[in-house]
Structure formats: structure tokens, C-alpha cells
Amino acid sequence: MVNLALAQFRPRKAAYRDNLAALEAIFRSVGTGGAPADLLILPETALTGYFVEGGVRELAREADQLYRDLTAVHAASGAPPIDIIVGFYERWNTRLYNSAMAARLGPGGGIRHIHRKIFLPTYGVFDEERFVEPGRHVQAFDLSWGKAAVIVCEDAWHSIIPTMAALDGAQLLVIVSASPARGIQPSGDQEGWPASAVHWEGIARTVAAEHGAYVALVHLVGFEGGKAFPGGSLVVDPQGRVLSRAPLFEDAVLRVPIDLDEIVRARADLPLLSDLETHLPHLLDALNVRRETGRLPGPPLPAGSSQDLTWNAVAPAGAPTKPTPVVVTANGTAPLDIDPALTRRWLVEFLKDEVTRRRNFDRVVIGVSGGVDSAVVAFLAAEAFGPGNVTAVRMPYRTSSSESLSHAQLVIDALGIHSRTVEISAAVDGLAGSLGDPPTPTRLGNIMARMRMITLFDLSAAIRAIPLGTGNKTERLFGYFTWHADDSPPVNPIGDLYKTQVWALARHLGVPSAIIDKAPTADLVAGQTDEGDFGISYSSADQILHWLLSGYDADKIEAKGFSPAEISLVRRRLDSTHWKRRLATVAMLSSTAIGEFYLRPVDY
């Protein structure tokens, strides 16, 4: 029997010493209470956080230094000897790596193995190859109880890597990960779990069952710059069954005993690894021949046959030359459907992490307009911080709709949150009257929006609170906001939800139906509505935006039932407003330009 302890760890960004000190309590906890842990596993980049960008060079440690630091903390804890695997940014041989170290702490201790991440994601939110170099090898290594292997995050997504570890004799494959959660769509049997977490579990179960080995997958937890590390660490047995899971979005230490004899039974029942050992040399030989000659070995094929390993691109007789795209969705769900319970919990945890844990604020202020977006943010904030720590601010102008005020009051009354009403007419009119020429309605609306932000930020300073943003994804992509006004608050929980998704979440949260069902309006000009300004409904706009951002061209979107005029309208809105979603452009004159060469994340 081997007693595993998976520490689902929430690091403070770039605070190596603080994170190291936090391990003392973990060492103490896993070394007591029944059978002490034989192996403690911490996630990828556990001692620094993952998205540190240019900070890697400051935070990277040589393995010997890390081992000495871990040894000192372990000794201070008074815990018994233990094996440990921990992910860290490594400086080795004048280069930087994303690595994992396996070591023995205590008498007879020392470094047992270093694995340097091989596959460095550089797509989507990832940019690893800019800051670290790839490793070149994977192998199993001996610990005090048997043979293990460790790989880092994306290494596990390439099946050859766990296969090589198993062929090298690993009884336990450890995957350390800092994988941000993605996907709030309903997920069938695993309702309430992010789609990426469901996918990770599938990988772990497949790796375990195919190789007849235990798999321990340990995830980072917490938020970095709005990206959620969900936790949900787990251990899978050699039959591919999940033995235990850690919770989502919480620090946790998962204790799991494993029986190495189960590996013998699993491999006897399903000798896939043995089969692979038999056939792999021949398959590799065939691959080498293919590389050298362009042909597979073996007898000649009949005339007209092909040895091309790519798909045959010639359409069969009678088939359309332009295939109709098919939308494949899990469980028959539409692409923009959400799991509202998961979304709610995710955003509540995001608010707690971003406002309280990272910025050390307990209170928030929200401009509550009477619309659904600010209502949803108020409901989420009240759940995250308690009603007594939320202040809703109504900021009417003299032409504002009375309905906006009454609907904002519905939210205030429903939640029992604090409220303030600040009349902005005098301030807006004072500025407008000082400009010389009377501003156009659009300019006046921009002055109102910016005056509301001045009000929110001043009140936030008065009560030591953080202003929360309330702009949804559709508005942000359409540029339908006042620059340096609606987009100014430093924390926004709904900025990655399309308007139709905000409506779905609002229904789940219990936002009053009078707010959900009315026509959305910025209420800056009398009679104005969002959809009237757009010239398209939110329902159509959201779907077209989704397909455009997913890489579909106009023809394929048109095949889904949208008109060329609708697609063109949305495309123009999207393409003409990129500047509004970025900070000011600064002339770059040096090789230390901020945001170009000097890269530090917002929460560094």
C-alpha cells in the first residue's frame, strides 16, 4: 500500500517565500492522522503561480536551491520523512524550464528526478514558449516504495508521453497541472463541472486503463487574471476507475491509499501494455521506413490503391462539393447554452478570489441601472461578500427613465444591500455648459457614462471598496460602451457572457422578471434601445459572434440560417471596435517597453 496526498494548492502570485512557508502546515497535516502520506504531490508551478509571463526569470529556482528550501520547511514542520513531487519554474544549465521535481525529504533524502515539460502550449491564453524552453525526455524513476513517473500538464494530452513512462516501468503516473477551466455548457453526467475538467478526467481514466497503472492528477486552484484554476484533482486506479476527487474551486488535500498489487491484476485482465511492448518495435520500424522512403513496408498494393496516410480529399460520386457544416453539441445542447449552477459558483468564487484574496478588499460598489447586467452582478456580489458588503449606486440624470430607478430598487430590496442615489444632472450639465457648443446627444451620453464612473470610483475610495464592472461580452465585442467609463472597473464577473447567457443566468439567480423581460437600453437617450441601435437582435448577434470568434467564415455562418446582411453587420461592428478593448497605444522606443518586452500580469 502507498498513501498518496494530493495538495490542491492556491499560490499567491509571484510570492515564492510565502507559498513555501504555507507548505509547513501541509507537511504537518499529511504526516499525522492515521497512516502518514508516503508521497505528497503539488501542482504545476505551485510555488509561484502559472501566468507570470516575464516574471519567470525572477522566480525560477535551481533544483538544488528548491530542495534545500523544501528540506528546511519540512524540518521545521516536524513531519516524518516523505517523498514529494512539486511543479516549479526551473533555472538549469543557463536555461529556463517549466519543471517538476521528485525528491525525498528527511534522512537519506535527495533529489530523485527532474522532469522538464516537453509540450509547451503557445495558443489561446498560453504563451509558454516565449518564456521557457522545452524538455526532451520522459522516464520513470525510483522512490522509496516503487517506480513512478511525472509529467507536466500538456504532456498528458500527447498520448506518446504517458505511454513512454509506462513502458519505462512506471506504476504510478503523476500529472501536475495548472490548466485554466474552460466551458460552462451543460455536461450531462458531470453537471456542475467545467468542460475542461470533464475532459481532463477522461484523459486520466484512459491513460490509467490503457497502461494498467495508477494516475494521480493534481490541479492548481484559484484565479489568475480572471482565469480560473478549478481544482478537482483525482486519483484513478489501473482499471480506469476514479477512486477519489477533490472539490472544485477550493484548497484541499486529497488523501488516497493505493494498492500496487492492483496493477498486476489489471495487466493480467487487460494486457494492453504487454501487447504494446511486443508490437511497438515493428511499428517504429515501419514509421522509419515511411519517413525514409515515403512508402510503407510490405507487398505492393493493387493498381490504383494509395498508401497516402492522409484522408482522401476526393468527394465520392454524387456528393456535394461544398459540405454543409454540422453543429455537434453534447447532449443536444445549443452552443451558447450554459450550466447556470456551475456558472454561478464559478463567478462567485472568481469575485471572492479577485476582490478579497488578491486585492484585500471586503466591499464592492456597483452602478445598478435597473438593467439585467447590473442586476446579475449585484446578485453575484451579494452571494460572494454578503449583502452588508455590497453598495448599489443609482445615478440618474434628469432625462433618465423613472422605470430604471424603480427596477434598480427592486434589486436593492430583493438582496437587502446598501444603496446610494447620486443625482448627476448638475455635474453633467455643468460640464456640458462649459464646452462652448452644446454637445450632441451621443456626446452628452458619453459625459453621463464617464460621470457615473467618477461617482463610483469616488464612493469606492470613501468606503474602501472595489467598483465592479457590469458590461457583457456582446456589448464589449460590439464596442457598445463608453471608452474609459463602462469598461473602467477593475473587476468584471460577466464580461465573458453573451447577453443571452446573462439572461439565462439571471433567471437562475432569481432576478425579478420585470428586469429580465424588458427591452435592454443604455438609458442615455430617450427611447433608445440596444437592439434598435444594433439593427439586430441579441439572439442573432450572439450566435453570429460565437461562430465568428470560433473561426467560421461568412459562408458557413450563412449556412446556419443567418442572412449575409446580418453577418456583415456583426462583422463590421466587431472589426471596427478592437481599439476600444485595448489600453492606450504607446510609442515603443526601447527594448524594455511596458506591455511589449516588460511583461507582468495584472495580478503579479
Protein Blocks (a to p, Z undefined) as FASTA:
>chain_A
ZZdddddddddehilklmmmmmmmmmmmmmgghjadfbdcddehklnojblojmmmmmpc
cfklmmmmmmmmmmmnopacddddddddddeehiacdddddddedehiacfbdcddfbdc
dehjbckkmmmccdfbdcddddfkbccdddehjlmmpmklmmmmmmnopabdcddddddd
ehjbdehjmghiafklmmmmmmmmmmmmmnopacdddddeddeehiaceejpacddfkop
afbdcdehiacdddddddfklmmmmmmmmmmkmmmmmmmmmmmmmmmmmmmnopaedddd
dehiafbfbdcfbdcehiafbdcdddddehhiafkbccfklmmmmmmmmmmmmmmmmnop
abdcdddehiaklmmmmmmmmmmnopklcccdddddfkbcfklmmmmmmmmmmnopacdd
ddfklmmmmmmmmnopacdfklmmmmmmmmmmmmmmmmmmmnopadddfbdfklmmnopa
cehilmmpmbdfklmccfklmmmmmmmnopafklmmpccdehlaghiafklmnopafklm
mmmmmmmmnopafklmmmnopafklmmmmmmmmmmmmmmmpccddddfbfkbghklmccd
fkZZ
